Amino acid sequence: MRVLTTDVFCAGYLIVRGGRVIDLLVDQTATRSTGTFVVEGAQVLEDHEEYSRGQATANVKALRDAVTALRGRLAETLRRSSVREPRRSSSAR
């Protein structure tokens, strides 16, 4: 089973519950780039529903560590995916 989410806390919760991030999709169509986590696991659908209903419970340290790691991965992925066009020098005209 797989869940897609842009919510880093939801993705962190799913990891703490046994899921794993199998992909990080980047959307650069908006004015600001965003990332979507693809999380896979045996019970990610049930865990996602639990999170969405506000009934999620988790070890706070494990959740914080997961969210910190995800934010780092997201920042690195966004940094690598940002495509910058080379600037023209004034002498190139």
C-alpha positions in Angstrom: 0.0 0.0 0.0 1.1 3.6 -0.7 0.2 7.0 0.5 1.1 10.3 -1.1 1.3 13.4 1.2 2.8 16.8 1.2 2.5 17.0 5.0 5.9 16.3 6.5 4.4 15.5 9.9 2.1 13.0 8.4 5.0 11.4 6.5 7.0 11.4 9.7 4.1 9.7 11.6 3.8 7.0 8.9 7.6 6.3 9.1 7.3 6.0 12.9 4.5 3.5 12.4 6.6 1.4 10.1 6.3 2.9 6.6 9.2 3.9 4.4 9.6 6.7 1.9 10.1 5.2 -1.5 10.0 8.5 -3.5 9.9 12.2 -3.1 8.2 14.0 -6.0 8.9 17.6 -6.7 6.3 20.0 -8.2 7.7 23.1 -9.7 4.6 24.3 -11.4 3.5 26.6 -8.5 5.3 29.8 -7.6 7.0 27.8 -4.9 8.4 24.3 -5.3 6.7 21.6 -3.2 7.5 18.1 -2.4 5.2 15.1 -2.1 6.3 12.1 -0.1 5.4 8.6 -1.4 5.2 6.4 1.7 4.9 2.6 1.4 4.0 0.1 4.1 1.6 -2.7 5.2 -0.7 -0.4 7.2 0.0 3.1 5.8 -3.6 3.6 4.7 -4.9 2.8 8.2 -2.2 4.9 9.8 -3.0 7.8 7.4 -6.7 7.7 8.3 -5.8 7.6 12.0 -3.6 10.7 11.5 -6.3 12.5 9.5 -8.9 11.8 12.3 -6.6 13.2 14.9 -6.3 9.9 16.7 -2.6 9.4 16.0 -0.2 8.6 18.9 3.6 8.3 18.6 6.8 8.5 20.4 7.6 12.2 20.3 11.4 11.7 19.9 11.0 9.2 17.1 8.5 11.6 15.4 10.8 14.6 15.8 13.8 12.6 14.4 11.7 11.4 11.4 10.4 14.9 10.6 14.0 16.3 10.9 15.3 13.7 8.5 12.4 14.3 6.0 12.9 18.0 6.1 16.6 17.6 5.3 15.8 15.2 2.5 13.2 17.6 1.1 15.5 20.5 1.2 18.3 18.6 -0.6 15.9 17.3 -3.2 14.4 20.8 -3.8 17.9 22.3 -4.0 19.0 19.6 -6.6 15.9 20.0 -8.7 15.9 23.7 -9.0 16.8 24.4 -12.5 18.5 27.7 -13.1 19.0 29.1 -16.5 22.6 30.3 -17.1 22.8 34.1 -17.0 23.9 35.9 -20.1 26.9 38.1 -19.7 26.6 41.6 -21.2 29.4 40.7 -23.7 27.4 37.8 -25.1 25.1 40.1 -27.0 
